[in-house]
Amino acid sequence: MGPLLDFSAMPAPTFEQFCWWLLKKDQTLVGCKRLGGNGTAQGGIDLFAFGEKQSSKLSVFECKAWGEFSSTKLTEAVDAFLTGDWAASAEKFTIILAQQDIGAALAQRWKTEKERLKKAGIDGDLWTAHNLTLKVQLYPDILSKFFPWPSVAFFANQWMERVAFYEVVSKAFFDPRERVANWARMLVARSTLGDDASPTADDSKDHTESNDVSQRHRSVDSGSAGSTLVIDGTYRKIDQYGNSWHFNGPWFSLSVILPDRRFTRGSAAITFNRPDMEGITLTVDHNWLLERFLFRSGAPLTYQNRGFIVGAMPHNRNNFVVDLPNCRLSLQEDGVREIAAVADILTETMRSSLRALEDTWSAAGFLR
C-alpha cells in the first residue's frame, strides 16, 4: 500500500470543508451543502446532497476528524443519526473518518451498525483515509488547496494527472446522462485537435438509406463526423468526435474510446435499448474488443467466427446466446446481426486508429 495523506492532522472544520469539496466533484450528486456548526442541532450529519438522476434520493455524511475513532463513538454516531430528523428522508448515510485504519474492533462494530441502518431502510458506508486518498488523486486542484506541501508532487504529479484525466473522461463517456457524455466527447475532441492529430473537420450529415448497416463504414472518418442510417424505417446513427466513436440503434447503443497518443488502449460500453433489457450497460476493455469482437468482417454468426457468439438456442434457432464480459444474454437473430454489422464498421475505425499509432511511434505489431 502506498503512502496516505494525513487527514487526521486537519482541524475538524477544515476536514469537513475538504469532504464538501470532494463531494462537490461527484457527478452522481447535486446540491451538496454543509450544515456548519456542531452538536446535536445538526441531527447527526455534517453534509447532505441529492442524487443527480433521482432528485428525491438524499445522501447524508458525517465527518469525523479524529486520530482514533472508537467502536463506542461509532455506535453513538449512528444513534445520533437514527434519532435525528434526517433519518426519515435519507437513503444513504456515510461516516467519513480521517484515520487510516479502523482495526478489528471497529470493523466488527461497523458490521453491526450497518445492519442496524439497513433495517431502518438506509444504506450505510464507512470511508477512511484510504478511500479519501484514492478519491482525491483524481482532483489535483483539491490536493493543492488542502495539501500545498511537497506531498502534492507525489500524489498529483503529471503521470497521476494523466491517469486521473483518463479515468474521469472514460467514465463520463459511458455515462447515461447526455449532459455528462457530451462534455466528455467535446473535451476529447478539443484535446485531439490541440494535439495536432489532424482530424477531419467535417460536420456535415450524410443521410443515406441502406439495406446493410455494414456498407456505411466508410462514411465515418477520424474527425468529427456523423452518419444517419435508415433500415426498415428505423434510424441508426453513428458519430465520431476525435477518438470517441458512438453508435445508436434500436437494439443497442455503443460508445467507444479509440486508442490514440493520449489513450493507447481502447474501451467501450454497450447499452441495450430493448424494453426487456432496459438499463443494462456493459463495459468492455481493449483486449476483449480486439480478441472477441473486432477484425472478423463479414464472418457468419457462429462461435468459430464471432468471438462474442455462443450459438443458436437449441429449441429456437431464431435466438442466439451472446457472451459478453461477465454476462450472457439471449437475443433475437436480428439483434445479433446488428451487433455483428456494427462490429464490422468499428473494425475499420479501430484499424485506422491502431495504424495511426504505428505511424506515430514507428512501431509494429498493433494489428494482428
GICORNOR-V953530 format. One record per residue. RES is the residue in three letters. D_FIRST is the distance of its C-alpha to the first C-alpha in Angstrom with 1 decimal. Layout:
((RES,D_FIRST) (RES,D_FIRST))
This chain:
((MET,0.0) (GLY,3.8) (PRO,6.7) (LEU,8.6) (LEU,12.3) (ASP,14.6) (PHE,16.8) (SER,18.3) (ALA,20.2) (MET,22.1) (PRO,25.6) (ALA,26.1) (PRO,28.2) (THR,25.8) (PHE,22.9) (GLU,25.3) (GLN,26.4) (PHE,22.8) (CYS,22.5) (TRP,25.9) (TRP,25.1) (LEU,22.0) (LEU,24.2) (LYS,27.0) (LYS,25.0) (ASP,24.6) (GLN,27.3) (THR,27.9) (LEU,29.1) (VAL,32.2) (GLY,33.9) (CYS,30.9) (LYS,32.6) (ARG,31.8) (LEU,34.2) (GLY,34.0) (GLY,35.2) (ASN,34.1) (GLY,35.6) (THR,37.0) (ALA,38.8) (GLN,35.7) (GLY,35.8) (GLY,32.3) (ILE,30.5) (ASP,29.7) (LEU,29.3) (PHE,30.9) (ALA,31.1) (PHE,32.9) (GLY,32.1) (GLU,33.0) (LYS,34.7) (GLN,36.0) (SER,37.2) (SER,38.0) (LYS,34.5) (LEU,33.2) (SER,29.6) (VAL,29.1) (PHE,26.2) (GLU,26.0) (CYS,23.9) (LYS,23.0) (ALA,22.0) (TRP,21.8) (GLY,19.7) (GLU,20.1) (PHE,21.6) (SER,23.5) (SER,24.6) (THR,28.1) (LYS,27.3) (LEU,25.6) (THR,28.9) (GLU,30.9) (ALA,29.0) (VAL,29.7) (ASP,33.3) (ALA,33.8) (PHE,32.8) (LEU,34.8) (THR,37.9) (GLY,37.7) (ASP,39.3) (TRP,36.2) (ALA,35.6) (ALA,38.8) (SER,37.6) (ALA,33.8) (GLU,32.2) (LYS,28.6) (PHE,27.2) (THR,23.7) (ILE,22.5) (ILE,20.0) (LEU,18.4) (ALA,17.2) (GLN,15.3) (GLN,11.6) (ASP,12.2) (ILE,15.5) (GLY,16.2) (ALA,18.5) (ALA,21.7) (LEU,20.6) (ALA,19.1) (GLN,22.5) (ARG,24.5) (TRP,22.8) (LYS,23.9) (THR,27.4) (GLU,27.4) (LYS,26.2) (GLU,29.0) (ARG,31.4) (LEU,30.5) (LYS,31.0) (LYS,34.5) (ALA,35.3) (GLY,34.5) (ILE,31.3) (ASP,27.9) (GLY,25.2) (ASP,21.6) (LEU,19.1) (TRP,16.5) (THR,14.1) (ALA,12.2) (HIS,9.4) (ASN,12.3) (LEU,14.0) (THR,11.5) (LEU,11.3) (LYS,15.0) (VAL,16.2) (GLN,14.8) (LEU,17.7) (TYR,20.1) (PRO,20.4) (ASP,23.6) (ILE,22.0) (LEU,19.4) (SER,22.3) (LYS,24.4) (PHE,22.1) (PHE,19.9) (PRO,22.5) (TRP,21.2) (PRO,19.4) (SER,15.9) (VAL,17.6) (ALA,18.0) (PHE,14.2) (PHE,13.5) (ALA,16.8) (ASN,18.0) (GLN,20.5) (TRP,18.3) (MET,16.2) (GLU,19.5) (ARG,20.8) (VAL,18.1) (ALA,18.5) (PHE,22.3) (TYR,22.2) (GLU,20.3) (VAL,22.6) (VAL,25.7) (SER,25.0) (LYS,24.7) (ALA,27.8) (PHE,29.8) (PHE,29.6) (ASP,30.2) (PRO,33.4) (ARG,34.5) (GLU,36.8) (ARG,36.2) (VAL,32.4) (ALA,33.1) (ASN,35.8) (TRP,33.7) (ALA,31.2) (ARG,34.1) (MET,35.8) (LEU,32.7) (VAL,32.1) (ALA,35.8) (ARG,36.0) (SER,33.1) (THR,34.7) (LEU,38.0) (GLY,36.5) (ASP,34.9) (ASP,38.4) (ALA,37.8) (SER,41.4) (PRO,41.5) (THR,44.9) (ALA,46.0) (ASP,47.9) (ASP,47.9) (SER,50.9) (LYS,50.9) (ASP,52.5) (HIS,54.1) (THR,55.2) (GLU,56.3) (SER,55.2) (ASN,55.6) (ASP,52.4) (VAL,49.1) (SER,48.1) (GLN,51.0) (ARG,49.4) (HIS,46.4) (ARG,48.1) (SER,48.5) (VAL,44.8) (ASP,43.7) (SER,40.7) (GLY,41.7) (SER,42.3) (ALA,44.6) (GLY,45.8) (SER,47.9) (THR,49.6) (LEU,50.8) (VAL,53.4) (ILE,53.7) (ASP,56.2) (GLY,56.2) (THR,52.5) (TYR,50.4) (ARG,47.3) (LYS,45.5) (ILE,43.3) (ASP,41.7) (GLN,39.6) (TYR,38.1) (GLY,36.6) (ASN,33.9) (SER,34.0) (TRP,36.5) (HIS,37.8) (PHE,40.3) (ASN,41.8) (GLY,44.4) (PRO,45.9) (TRP,43.7) (PHE,40.2) (SER,38.5) (LEU,36.1) (SER,33.8) (VAL,32.3) (ILE,30.2) (LEU,31.7) (PRO,30.0) (ASP,30.9) (ARG,29.9) (ARG,27.3) (PHE,26.0) (THR,26.5) (ARG,25.7) (GLY,27.9) (SER,27.3) (ALA,29.7) (ALA,30.5) (ILE,33.7) (THR,35.3) (PHE,38.3) (ASN,41.4) (ARG,43.6) (PRO,44.4) (ASP,43.3) (MET,39.8) (GLU,39.4) (GLY,35.9) (ILE,34.2) (THR,31.8) (LEU,29.8) (THR,27.4) (VAL,27.5) (ASP,25.5) (HIS,26.9) (ASN,27.3) (TRP,29.2) (LEU,31.5) (LEU,32.5) (GLU,32.7) (ARG,34.2) (PHE,35.7) (LEU,37.2) (PHE,39.6) (ARG,42.1) (SER,44.7) (GLY,47.9) (ALA,46.7) (PRO,48.1) (LEU,46.2) (THR,45.3) (TYR,42.1) (GLN,43.1) (ASN,43.3) (ARG,40.9) (GLY,37.4) (PHE,36.8) (ILE,40.1) (VAL,40.4) (GLY,44.2) (ALA,47.1) (MET,47.4) (PRO,49.9) (HIS,52.2) (ASN,51.8) (ARG,51.8) (ASN,51.3) (ASN,47.8) (PHE,44.8) (VAL,41.5) (VAL,38.7) (ASP,35.3) (LEU,32.5) (PRO,28.7) (ASN,28.2) (CYS,31.8) (ARG,35.4) (LEU,38.2) (SER,42.0) (LEU,43.7) (GLN,47.3) (GLU,48.4) (ASP,49.0) (GLY,45.4) (VAL,44.1) (ARG,46.5) (GLU,45.3) (ILE,41.6) (ALA,42.8) (ALA,45.0) (VAL,42.2) (ALA,40.0) (ASP,42.8) (ILE,43.0) (LEU,39.3) (THR,39.5) (GLU,41.8) (THR,39.5) (MET,36.4) (ARG,38.4) (SER,39.5) (SER,35.9) (LEU,34.7) (ARG,37.9) (ALA,37.3) (LEU,33.9) (GLU,35.7) (ASP,38.3) (THR,35.9) (TRP,33.9) (SER,36.8) (ALA,34.7) (ALA,35.8) (GLY,34.5) (PHE,33.3) (LEU,36.2) (ARG,36.9))
